[in-house]
């Protein structure tokens, strides 16, 4: 039966193309301006601006993370150190969530025409792949640089509704902002911050690998 095979191949090709584009959005700006932007942010924050300005800057910089190569962990940690755990967590959560929704919206707009070109069977195949791991993938990808932005873009492009995406991304962003704010408020030194950054990358990666292995053992297709 050739029709299902053709449908699957076209769906996989579309998902791969969208994934490549999603990854390129945060990677290309980082390759062009990453180091210079890091130095510019560091220079601007020395000396620290007033708390109100710092709070607004934390939200704004984290919200722009989808298109600018900003060190979100450094920004959120500095927010916790300067504003305290409660305010730092609030600002970090708001900024990260705005950035997440911006990525979802960009993916929704950019991917709409591609998905409208698919027939009903192909759209059903994409929807099935989205449901298999979609919200969980959003959660476990949030601490990972580049991957978090790519997943947000893919979620929008694949048709995940914004309430579903927000329900997955917002709590994860709150946990991440709390962890970074606590690290800053406790005045951790550079070595400790390196371990925190390592844990933020390693733990979701291990969880994602475990989920993938579990799904493979059960014979469940990947999302």
C-alpha positions as CSV (number, residue, x, y, z in Angstrom):
1,X,0.0,0.0,0.0
2,X,2.1,3.0,-1.2
3,X,-0.2,5.8,0.1
4,X,0.7,5.5,3.8
5,X,4.4,5.3,3.0
6,X,4.3,8.4,0.8
7,X,2.3,10.2,3.6
8,X,4.8,9.2,6.3
9,X,7.8,10.2,4.1
10,X,6.3,13.6,3.4
11,X,5.4,14.1,7.1
12,X,8.9,13.2,8.2
13,X,10.5,15.4,5.7
14,X,8.3,18.4,6.8
15,X,9.1,17.8,10.4
16,X,12.9,17.6,9.7
17,X,12.8,20.8,7.7
18,X,10.9,22.6,10.5
19,X,13.3,21.2,13.1
20,X,16.3,22.4,11.1
21,X,14.7,25.9,10.8
22,X,13.8,26.0,14.5
23,X,17.4,25.2,15.5
24,X,18.9,27.7,13.0
25,X,16.8,30.6,14.6
26,X,18.8,30.7,17.9
27,X,22.0,29.3,16.5
28,X,22.7,31.8,13.7
29,X,22.5,34.9,15.9
30,X,24.7,33.2,18.5
31,X,27.3,32.5,15.8
32,X,27.2,36.1,14.6
33,X,27.0,38.1,17.8
34,X,27.1,35.7,20.8
35,X,30.5,36.7,22.3
36,X,30.1,40.4,21.6
37,X,26.6,40.4,23.1
38,X,27.8,38.6,26.3
39,X,30.6,41.3,26.7
40,X,28.1,44.1,26.1
41,X,25.7,42.8,28.7
42,X,28.5,42.3,31.2
43,X,29.7,45.9,30.6
44,X,26.2,47.3,30.9
45,X,25.7,45.5,34.3
46,X,28.9,46.9,35.8
47,X,27.9,48.8,37.9
48,X,24.4,47.4,38.5
49,X,21.5,49.6,37.5
50,X,18.7,50.5,40.0
51,X,16.5,47.5,41.0
52,X,13.5,48.6,38.9
53,X,15.7,49.0,35.8
54,X,17.3,45.6,36.5
55,X,13.9,43.9,36.9
56,X,12.7,45.4,33.6
57,X,15.9,44.4,31.9
58,X,15.8,40.9,33.2
59,X,12.3,40.4,31.8
60,X,13.1,42.0,28.5
61,X,16.4,40.2,27.9
62,X,14.9,36.8,28.8
63,X,11.8,37.6,26.6
64,X,14.2,38.2,23.6
65,X,16.1,35.0,24.1
66,X,14.3,33.4,21.1
67,X,16.2,35.7,18.7
68,X,19.1,37.0,20.7
69,X,22.0,34.9,22.1
70,X,21.6,36.1,25.7
71,X,23.0,34.1,28.7
72,X,19.7,33.4,30.3
73,X,21.2,31.5,33.3
74,X,23.5,34.5,34.0
75,X,20.7,37.0,33.7
76,X,18.4,35.1,36.0
77,X,21.1,34.4,38.5
78,X,22.1,38.1,38.6
79,X,18.4,38.9,39.0
80,X,18.2,36.7,42.1
81,X,21.4,38.1,43.6
82,X,20.3,41.7,43.1
83,X,16.5,41.5,43.5
84,X,16.1,38.6,45.9
85,X,14.7,35.2,45.4
86,X,11.0,36.2,45.2
87,X,11.3,39.1,42.8
88,X,14.1,37.4,40.9
89,X,12.0,34.3,40.4
90,X,9.0,36.4,39.4
91,X,11.0,38.4,36.8
92,X,12.8,35.3,35.5
93,X,9.5,33.3,35.2
94,X,7.7,36.2,33.3
95,X,10.7,36.8,31.0
96,X,11.2,33.1,30.2
97,X,7.5,32.5,29.6
98,X,7.2,35.5,27.3
99,X,10.2,34.3,25.3
100,X,8.6,30.8,25.1
101,X,5.3,32.1,23.8
102,X,7.2,34.3,21.3
103,X,8.9,31.1,20.0
104,X,5.6,29.3,19.9
105,X,3.9,32.2,18.0
106,X,6.8,32.4,15.5
107,X,6.6,28.7,14.8
108,X,2.8,28.9,14.4
109,X,3.1,31.7,11.8
110,X,6.1,30.3,10.0
111,X,4.8,26.7,9.9
112,X,1.1,27.4,9.0
113,X,1.5,27.4,5.3
114,X,3.6,24.2,5.3
115,X,0.9,22.4,7.3
116,X,-1.9,23.8,5.2
117,X,-0.2,22.2,2.2
118,X,-0.6,18.7,3.7
119,X,-3.7,16.6,3.1
120,X,-5.9,15.3,5.9
121,X,-4.0,12.1,6.4
122,X,-0.7,13.9,6.7
123,X,-2.0,16.4,9.1
124,X,-3.4,13.5,11.2
125,X,0.1,11.9,11.2
126,X,1.7,15.2,12.4
127,X,-0.9,15.6,15.1
128,X,-0.3,12.0,16.3
129,X,3.5,12.7,16.5
130,X,2.8,15.9,18.4
131,X,0.6,14.1,21.0
132,X,3.0,11.3,21.7
133,X,5.6,13.4,23.6
134,X,4.7,17.1,22.9
135,X,4.1,18.6,26.4
136,X,6.7,16.5,28.1
137,X,9.3,17.5,25.5
138,X,8.5,21.1,26.2
139,X,9.0,20.6,29.9
140,X,12.3,18.7,29.8
141,X,13.8,21.0,27.1
142,X,13.3,24.3,29.0
143,X,16.7,24.3,30.8
144,X,18.6,23.4,27.6
145,X,20.0,26.3,25.6
146,X,19.0,26.3,21.9
147,X,16.9,23.1,22.3
148,X,14.3,25.0,24.4
149,X,13.9,27.6,21.7
150,X,13.8,25.0,19.0
151,X,11.1,23.0,20.8
152,X,9.0,26.1,21.3
153,X,9.2,26.9,17.6
154,X,8.4,23.3,16.7
155,X,5.4,23.2,19.1
156,X,3.9,26.2,17.4
157,X,4.6,24.9,13.9
158,X,3.2,21.4,14.7
159,X,-0.1,22.9,15.8
160,X,0.1,22.6,19.6
161,X,-2.4,25.0,21.1
162,X,-1.1,27.8,23.2
163,X,-3.0,26.7,26.4
164,X,-1.3,23.3,26.1
165,X,2.1,24.8,25.4
166,X,1.7,27.4,28.2
167,X,0.6,24.8,30.7
168,X,3.8,22.8,30.0
169,X,6.3,25.8,29.6
170,X,5.2,28.1,32.4
171,X,5.7,25.7,35.4
172,X,9.1,24.6,34.0
173,X,10.1,28.2,33.6
174,X,9.2,28.9,37.2
175,X,11.3,26.1,38.5
176,X,14.3,27.2,36.4
177,X,13.9,30.8,37.5
178,X,13.7,29.7,41.1
179,X,16.8,27.6,40.8
180,X,18.9,30.4,39.2
181,X,17.6,33.0,41.6
182,X,18.4,30.9,44.6
183,X,21.9,30.4,43.2
184,X,22.4,34.1,42.8
185,X,20.8,35.0,46.2
186,X,23.1,32.5,48.0
187,X,26.1,34.2,46.4
188,X,27.5,31.0,44.9
189,X,31.0,31.2,43.6
190,X,32.0,30.4,40.0
191,X,32.7,26.7,40.7
192,X,29.3,26.2,42.3
193,X,27.6,28.0,39.4
194,X,29.4,25.7,37.0
195,X,27.9,22.7,38.8
196,X,24.5,24.3,38.7
197,X,24.7,24.9,35.0
198,X,25.9,21.3,34.5
199,X,23.0,20.0,36.4
200,X,20.5,22.2,34.5
201,X,21.9,20.6,31.2
202,X,22.5,17.1,32.4
203,X,19.2,16.3,34.3
204,X,16.8,17.1,31.5
205,X,19.1,15.3,29.0
206,X,19.1,12.2,31.2
207,X,15.3,12.4,31.6
208,X,14.9,12.8,27.8
209,X,17.2,9.9,27.1
210,X,15.4,7.7,29.6
211,X,12.0,8.6,28.0
212,X,13.4,7.8,24.6
213,X,14.8,4.4,25.8
214,X,11.5,3.6,27.4
215,X,9.5,4.4,24.3
216,X,11.9,2.4,22.2
217,X,11.5,-0.6,24.4
218,X,7.7,-0.3,24.2
219,X,7.9,0.1,20.4
220,X,6.3,3.5,20.6
221,X,7.2,5.7,17.6
222,X,9.2,8.8,18.4
223,X,7.5,12.2,18.4
